Amino acid sequence: MKITVTFFLALSMFISYTTGAQQTDLSVVEFKKGLEKASVQILDVRTQTEYNSGHLQNAFLADWTKPDVFSERIKSLNKNNPVYVYCLSGGRSGAAADKLRQKGFKEVYNLQGGMMAWKGAQMPVEGKVIAEAITMEEFFSKIPTNKTVLVDIGAVWCPPCKKMEPVIKDLVQQKQLDFVLITIDGGAQEKLATDLHADAFPTFIIYKNGKETWRQSGIVSKETLIQRLK
């Protein structure tokens, strides 16, 4: 009897576990409903080219095919808030969802069928922001030769960039600092970002008297930026 009870208890636990796991793969309707919740984080794990061809509103980008980039970008996500993940057909996002759970994210949901299913259901999609290309000559013409300049190269789909927004906003309000802020949308200005060797977003560059004096990519502390801007 004890063996029988133990067996059915183990079976019950297994069924509960697998059922819970299945619930993390959501249909288009379930996925869309989940996006209406507060504090939801949407993660597109396709390539930037795929992202630019059409993506969900407010989606961050973390290319699953580039492990280092993926790992770096998810560091800026909140592990306590739900993460809704998608790719083209659901394969990459399923693997990415498993990785997020391994990293300690509490709620992770995968879109079954990915963007193919989403578009097939006639759900809304946003496209690439069309912007007139800025040349290197035009960029440097905006750098004053008699002031300190902070250039912030980021993208709307970049989680670390989003995390740095309040830091930059606070710097602008610091009365003891005298600098000019120039923001570049590296997602829309891909060539300019490449020409400036901004290989990761965000990339911060400081110019003094028209000359580059410092640069750093990724999350930067406010204290470091203040020190470098003085």
Secondary structure, DSSP 8 states (H G I E B T S, - for coil): -HHHHHHHHHHHHHHHHHHHHHTTEE-HHHHHHHTTSTT-EEEE-S-HHHHHT-B-TT-EE--TTSHHHHHHHHTTS-TTS-EEEE-SSSHHHHHHHHHHHHTT-S-EEEETTHHHHHHHTT---B---------HHHHHHTS-TTSEEEEEEE-TT-HHHHHHHHHHHHHHT-TT---EEEEEETTT-HHHHHHTT--SSSEEEEEETTEEEEEEES---HHHHHHHH-
